[in-house]
Every structure is written in C-alpha cells, then in structure tokens.
Amino acid sequence: MSRPPHLLLVEAPYYSHIAAMLREGAKRAIDAAGATCEIVSVPGAFEVPAAIAIAARSVDRFDGYVGLGCVIRGETTHFDHVCTESARGMQDLAARDGLAIGYGILTCDNEAQALPRADPDKRDKGGEAVRACLALIDLRRSFQGTT
C-alpha cells in the first residue's frame, strides 16, 4: 500500500475571510482522506500557478497541488485577465507537466456569490478542489501500479 498523499495548498488570501473558508473546506477533505498538506500564501490568484510551478520544480515531496483563492469582478477588465490566466496557468501545468492539480479559485461577480461557494458547510469549493486533486493522484497511481 502506498503512503498517504501529501499536498501543497497554495492560497491567495486577498479576501481573507473567503480564503479562510476555502482553506477550512480543503483541510476537512484532506483529513477525511487521510492525506497531509503544507500551505503557502501568495499575493493573489494570478501568482498561484507560478507558486505551484516553483514548488514542483524545486522539491519532490508533493503528490498534488491545490490552488485556493477568490477573484471578484470589479470595474475594469482586470478580473477577466486574472481569472483567465490563473486557470490557464494551472491547466497548462496539469496538462504539460502531468501534475495533479485541484482548482479552487472562485471567480464571482460579487461577495454574495463567493460566500456560499467558499463555505465548507454549503458548496465547499475548497473541499471539492482537494477531492479533484486526490482523484488525479489516485488515477496516476493506478497507471503506475502503486495504488
């Protein structure tokens, strides 16, 4: 039997109260799966893919990565660029480098949309991102014959 998965949670706590709920849901899912994690913070959602890339290329101790954060639409197109590029960056890492990545970055029009999505007792998008990452780790292990 293989060891429990060890994840890196990369958190963008720009909206700290929303990030805290995402982190709580993520940690609940990690605990429920018997996995472990380390947590790092970055300034915003745009920096999440870079942090994952740096970690993946620097150390060999993580089985998967989860990006957590929230981007709320403002008055300019900044929202569109941050949302598109953070998603693209994480997908590029997953597809190109074969990383198991869970995407837990909320992209909402307003805080009222973000709160129930972040809440671990409601939509639990932090936990959902962890479960997606763990599913990819299991898939990789099944192909490697290490389940």
Buried (B, 14 or more C-beta within 10 A) or exposed (E): EEEEBBBBBBBBBBBEEBBBBBBBBBBBBBEEBEBEBEBEBBEBBBBBBBBBBBBBEEEEEBBBBBBBBBBBBEEEEEBEEBBEEBBEBBEBBBEEEEBBBBBBBBBBEEEEBBBEBBBBEEBBBBBBBBBBBBEBBBEBBEEEEEE
